[in-house]
Amino acid sequence: MKPFIKALVFASSITTPIAAQAEAITLNLYALGIRAGTIQINGAENSKSYALNGVLTSSALLKLIKDIGFNGTASGKVRNGRYQSKKYIGRSRTGSSSSVVKMRWSGSTPILESYKPGREKRSYDINPSKQKGTIDLLTGAYSTFTARPIDKLCDTTHHMFDGRRRTLIKLNKAHVSGKIATCTGLYKRVAGFSPRNMQKRVNFPFSMRYEQQNDGLFHFKDFTADATFGKIRAIRK
């Protein structure tokens, strides 16, 4: 579950841009046919900037197996409908382990301010200063969930960096049938992962559905994705 969830979960306190448009999304997350948790997402943006917050909470059943959670914040600039990260704080929990990462961006290049707990350098570590053109995970996920007109829906690639690992989300051109748009895509591990994880699996295909509403925009409805252990699914409440 960990690889794809890390690209889909969000954060805590929000700084709202002036005259912003806001969107709130609540998703029920399922794994192996059982309810695994809830994802709550809040985003606000105007023509120049955006801010995000949200939280992933494990279900009572999942907590009996492994308590997984995430919270953080992200903000940045909007340029021609695309998001450029400026600040990111992420706090994740997987069972008994937890981590906190803080980053900022100079232009499109991430600067890692801290990653706690620290660790000794490993052979597969990557240099943050070499990850130009990346955005944070929250921003990458929000850009796939937020409502859009059909001409700006999917058909894009987001390069992401979480402070140690580089990944990407590639969305193919949307297929529209009535008021439903379907986008297939791929979540991919690129660099910074251990050789064991890279040998286990690199590519994780997924499919997302959006529904056109009265405002004319296509709003996220649900997704189905591959994970190392099977299928996961999220359905908007």
N, C-alpha and C positions, 0 to 999 in steps of 0.2 A: 504493500500500500504506500510506503514512504515516498518512492520516486515521483509518482504523479500527484499525490496530495500536496507535496511541497510546492508544486506549481499552481495550486488552486486555493490556498488558504490565506487569511488576511489578519487584521490588526485591531488596535485599541482606540486611542483618542484622536479625533479628527480636527484639522484646521481647515475651515471651509473657505474657498475663494469667494471674493465679492461677486454678487449677481450670478451665483453658481446654479447649475442644474444638478439635482441630486437623484441618486438611484439606490434603493435598498433591495437586497436580494437575500432570501433565506432558502437554503437547499437542504434536503434530507439526503444523506450519503449512505449508500448501501455497498456492502462487500460480501461476496459469496452468498448473496440472497438475503442477508440479514442487515438490519439497520445498524450502521457503524457510527453515525454521528450527525452533527448539524453544522453547516457552514453558513455564517451570517456575514454579509458583505455590505458595506456602505461606501459610496463614492460620490464625490462632488467635484464639478469642474466648470470652468468657463472657457472662453476662447484662448486664454493664455496659460492657465494653470489648473492643477488637479490635486486632490488629497483623498486618501483612502484609509479605511479602517475595517476591521472585522474580526472574526474569531472562529476557530474550529474547536468544537467540543465533542469528545467521545461519548457514545451512548453508554448506558449502564452496563450493557452486555459486553461491549468492547473493553471497558475498563477492567472487567474481570480477567481479560486476556492480556491486554497491554493498553495502558492509558496514553493516548496520543493527543497532542494539542499544539496549537500555534496561535500567537497573537503578535501584532506589530503595527507599524505605520509606514506609509510611503507618501511622498509628495513630489511634484515636479512641474515641468512645463508642458504645454500642448503646442505642437507645431504642425500645421496642416493636417490636423486630425490624428496625429501620432503623439505618443507620450514619451517624454524624455525624463528619466529619473534624476532627482536632485538629492533627496534624503530618504533613508530607509533604516528602520529598526525592526528586527525580527527576533521573536522569542519562541523557541520550539521545545517540545517535550516528547520523548519517545521512551515510554517505560520509566526506568530509573535514571536515564540520562537527560540532560537539558543543555541548551546553548542560547547565547544572546549575541547577535551580530549587529554592528552599527556601521553604515557606509554613507558616503556622500559622493557626488559626481562632480568632476571638473569637465565641463563640456559633456562629452559622451563617455568619458573614462572614469570608472569607479575608483574611489579611494577608500580602502578598508581602514576604518578608525579603530575598531576592536572586534575580536571574535573570542568569546569566552565560553567555556574554558579553553586555554591555549593548549598547544601540543607541539611536540618536536616535528621538525620539517620532514616531510615524506617525499619519496622519489616522484610521485605523481602529482604533487602540489603544483598549482599554476599561479603565475604572478598577476595580481589584480590590475597592475598598471598596463598589462598587455591585453586586457579585456575591453578594449575600446568598442563602442557601439552596442554595449549591453544595457539592459534595464534590470530592475530588481524583479523578484518573483511576484510580488503583489501587483505591480504594474502590468506585468505580462499576463497574469490571470484576469485582472480587471478588464483589460483590453479585449479579452475574449468573451467576457460575460456582459459587458455593458450594451445597452440597446443602440442600434445603428440603423441608418437607411440601407436599403439593399445594395446600393452601389459602394458602400463602405463596409460591408459585412464579409468577414473572412478574407480569403485570397491574400494572405500576408504571412510573414515570418517574424517572430520575436526572439531575439538573442538575449539570454538572461544569465545573470551571475549572482550567486547567493553569498559571496565572500570566500568560498572555497571551490565551488563547482560551477562549471558552465554548462548550460542546457539550452535547448531551443524548442519553441512550439511553432510548427508550420501548419497553417490552415489553408486548405484548398478552396477553390471558388465554390460559392454556395449554389446548391441545386434547389430551385424553388418549385413547389407544388401547391397552388392555391395560396393560403396564408402561412404555410409552413416552409421554412428554409432549413436545409440540412447541409452541414459542413463536415467533411471528413478531415482528419489531420493527423499529426505525428508529434509526440513528445519524445525528445532525443537527448540522451546523455552525450555530452561532447567532450569534456575534459575535467580533470580534477577528481575523478572517481578512482577507487582502488581497482587494480587489475581484476580482482575477484568479481567485483560488481560489473565491470565492463564485459567480462566473459559470460556472466550470468545473463545479461540482457542489456541492449543499448536502445532499441526502438520500441516505443509504446504507442500503437495506433489508437485513435479515438474517433468518436462521431458526436457532433453537437447539433441540437435542434433549436430553432428559434421560431417564434410565432409573431406574425404581424398584428399589432393592436390598433386601436382607434387613432393613435397619434401618427400612424403611418410607419412607425419604426418596428424593427424586428427585435423582440425581447427574448432573452435566453429562456429556454424551456427545460431541457435536460441534456445530459451527456452520458455516454457509455465509453469506458476506456479499458484497455488491457493493463494489467499489473503483473508483477512477478509471480503472484500466487493465483491469478485468475482475473475475473472481470470485476470492475467497480462501476457504480452508477450513481448519479446525482439527479434528483428531481426537484424542480422549483416548487415551493409550497404556495 
